[in-house]
């Protein structure tokens, strides 16, 4: 799997979040969506920006996401919340 939960994490706000979600998922990234904000596990801001550019989706905000201690523990142990 390309974009597991053990790598970088990014938050992105997109003009077309549905289209960007599909593009990210098709490239193996795990995406959680809350409105027009996507939390992308397993992708750096640069990777997300490049995918958005390839898809022609305007990015309105892009930042590395700090993982909580719980998220890090679950990723390391393979447990689910």
N, C-alpha and C positions, 0 to 999 in steps of 0.2 A: 504494500500500500504506500502510495506516495506521500500522503499528508496525514500522518497519524497524530494522536493527541500528545505525543511526547516531544514534539519540536516546538518551533516558535508559534506564537499566537498573535493575531492581528484583529483590530476592530476597524471596520470600514463603513462609511456612510456613502451610499450610492444613489444616483438618480433613478436607476432601474435595478432595484435590489433583487427582483425575481430573476432577471436575466443573468446578473452577476452570480447569484447563488447557483444557478444551473451550470454556469461555466466553471466555477470552483469545484463543485461536486463532480463534474465530469472529469476533472483533473485529479481526483482522489482526495480532495480536502473535505474535512468535516466542518459544516457551517451551521451555526445557530442564528436565527433571525428574530429581531425585535423591531418591527416597523421597517424603517429604511436602514437600520444599523445591523451589520453582519459581524458576528464573531467567528473568525476563521482559525481553526486549529491546524497546525502543521504548515503554515505559510507565513513568511516574513512580509512586512509592508511592501518591500520591493517586489516580491513575487505576486502579491495581490494586485498591486498597481500595474504590473506588466500584463496580467491576465485581463484586468479591466480595460486596458488600452487595446489589447488584441480584440476584445469583444466590442469595442466602441462604447463602453459604459462610462459616463462621467462620474468621477470620484469627487465627493463633496467633503470628505474627511477621511484620514488614514493615519493610524497610529499603532505602534506595538502595544500589545495587551499584556499587562502584568498578570501572571497566574497567581491564584490564591494558593495557600498551602494545601487546602483540600484538593484542588484541581491537580496540583503536582503529585500529591500522594496517590490519587486515583489513577493518574497516568502511569506512575511507576509500578503500582501493584496490579494494574489491569482490572481493578474493581470498578463497579458502576455505582452511581449515586442513586 
